[in-house]
Amino acid sequence: MQNNTKFYRNIIAVIGISLLVAGITSISRANDGRDFADKSKFTKIDVPGAAGVTEPSGINPQGDIVGTYFAVSNNTLIIHGFLLSKGTFTNIDVNLPGAFPGSTNAIAINPRGDIVGFYTDTSNNLHGFLLRKGTFTAIDGPGSTFTATTGINPQGDILGFYIDSSGNGHGFLLSRGTFTNIDVPGALAGSTFASGINPQGDIVGTYTDSSGNGHGFLLSKGTLTNIDVPGALAGSTNPSGINPEGDIVGFYRDSGGNFHGFLLSKGKFAAIDVPAAFGIATLASGINPQGDVVGTYSDGSGSTRGFLLSK
């Protein structure tokens, strides 16, 4: 299990999306000067007993938060999903036949409380999952033994990534039981990663173009818009979540190699940095309709902790 830890964590940062798009535009506006480094609206999120890693990744309108944390049992590092609701943490562990114990990653939650994520089986294959009303359902792309689900909207439309039987990777949208591949036109094969979807069906994610340059993107009503934070290291912009208002959060790397969260709202970028008193690198992952943001930060001691930024 220890050998798979880096593998699991990397998956969260590598998927993307597109349907057949009508056109490509580009967002490239200066930072509007706002940032959250000095705000006092951050709340730490640490699962009790976590082994140095708590990673919140999704939040719904009710303020319920899901994510992943590491724990140690019998000198073995294991992975649990978690739900934080009204101050109470609850473990999320897939109980489907063949699921490998301690391999559950919870990624997103919708207003109904449906949760998606991924887990491995005892043969080391990766599967997505939907948790609805206490029941787990495995989600697998057509002919795939490698599927990760990364987003879900109020209607129950699910985003993810899978590798097909020929070894080719695709983003996907699963809506009413039907899989639709999402591959950005002109992108390098297997580089499209879809990470967030809102009620209107707008999707955010990442892809790599034919020149090997990475980009964030917004896919809205058939139009693909590149998202690249001004001043960010080339190819380092990673949108992670989008709310009904169209506000987008994610993270990027600056020219000095430092990670920052960002909020893109009404065409303007704002940096999100957990206050220096307890944070170094900040990654924003999810945003709800009220504008509350969840994510992770490094505390400088080698631990990864979660945060909630309240609007």
C-alpha positions, -999 to +999 in steps of 0.1 A: +000+000+000+029+024+008+041+020-028+007+033-041+006+065-020+022+088-045+002+072-073-031+080-056-022+116-049-010+123-084-042+111-100-061+140-084-039+165-103-039+149-138-073+147-156-092+170-181-121+175-205-139+186-237-168+177-259-167+188-296-160+225-290-171+254-312-141+277-305-111+284-283-107+317-265-082+327-238-086+343-204-055+364-197-063+393-174-041+408-148-045+399-111-070+424-097-048+430-067-070+411-042-056+382-023-066+364+009-032+362+026-042+386+053-078+376+058-089+360+091-116+338+075-095+306+073-104+276+094-080+246+098-093+212+089-074+183+105-089+148+108-083+136+144-055+110+143-044+117+107-008+109+099+003+142+086-021+145+056-056+159+055-068+169+021-103+184+017-114+186-019-151+192-022-178+213-004-216+215-011-241+243-004-248+230+031-211+233+040-205+195+041-169+188+032-153+157+017-117+147+013-090+122+020-066+116+049-037+093+057-035+071+088-012+045+101-022+010+112+002-017+122+031+004+107+013+006+074+001+038+058-035+036+048-059+060+030-095+069+041-120+093+026-139+115+051-170+136+054-171+166+077-206+176+084-218+199+112-185+195+130-184+157+129-159+136+109-171+103+094-148+078+076-156+069+040-143+034+031-156+016+000-170-018+010-176-032-024-164-068-032-127-068-040-120-033-027-086-030-011-090-019+025-076+016+031-076+028-005-106+052-006-102+088-019-134+110-016-132+139-040-166+157-045-200+161-030-233+175-043-263+192-026-280+158-022-250+144-003-239+121-032-201+116-030-177+105-057-141+094-056-120+064-064-104+033-048-083+003-058-092-034-058-070-063-046-056-066-081-044-030-080-070-018-105-085+016-100-122+022-099-144+052-095-173+052-070-206+069-062-218+068-026-255+076-025-277+071+006-252+048+022-247+026-009-215+024-029-217+018-067-185+012-087-180+034-118-158+020-146-152+035-181-160+012-210-136-017-210-115+000-183-096-013-153-084+023-145-112+048-137-112+078-113-143+100-107-136+136-098-167+157-099-205+156-095-232+182-099-267+186-084-283+166-112-259+137-106-238+141-137-203+127-129-169+136-143-138+115-144-109+099-163-104+064-176-079+044-196-096+023-224-087-012-234-062+001-260-043+020-233-056+055-243-067+079-216-099+100-218-118+124-197-155+114-194-189+127-185-214+101-171-249+114-174-281+093-170-261+061-175-243+072-206-205+078-209-193+106-232-156+109-238-140+142-232-109+149-252-098+185-260-093+188-298-056+191-306-046+180-270-019+154-265-036+120-262-046+111-227-039+146-213-074+159-208-085+159-172-119+170-160-121+181-124-152+202-117-188+206-130-216+230-119-254+228-123-253+244-157-229+217-170-199+240-172-167+219-168-132+229-157-100+209-159-066+207-175-050+195-208-017+196-226-015+210-261+003+196-291+034+216-282+036+201-248+022+232-229-003+226-202-034+248-197-064+250-175-097+252-193-134+260-190-158+242-213-191+261-214-219+255-239-195+240-264-168+267-261-134+259-247-117+288-229-081+285-218-074+294-182-038+305-175-031+326-143-011+357-154+025+354-141+022+317-134+048+292-144+039+280-179+016+250-178+011+252-140-025+265-139-049+238-125-086+247-121-102+223-097-138+234-090-166+257-103-198+269-087-232+279-101-221+315-104-191+305-126-165+312-099-135+289-105-109+278-080-076+259-084-039+264-079-008+274-098+029+277-094+048+310-096+082+316-112+099+309-079+083+274-077+058+283-050+022+271-051-008+294-047-045+289-048-065+311-070-101+323-074-113+334-109-144+355-106-160+377-132-128+375-153-105+386-125-079+364-107-072+366-070-045+346-052-055+324-022-027+320+003-033+306+038-018+332+063+019+328+067+015+321+104+005+286+095+009+280+058+034+280+030+021+263-002-017+266-008-039+246-032-076+254-036-098+225-046-135+232-042-160+260-040-197+261-032-225+285-043-219+308-013-182+312-023-167+291+005-135+275-006-117+243+006-082+231-001-049+222+014-017+239+025+018+229+038+025+240+073+063+239+069+068+209+090+062+183+063+025+180+070-004+187+046-034+202+063-068+213+051-085+247+052-119+263+048-120+299+035-154+313+044-168+340+022 
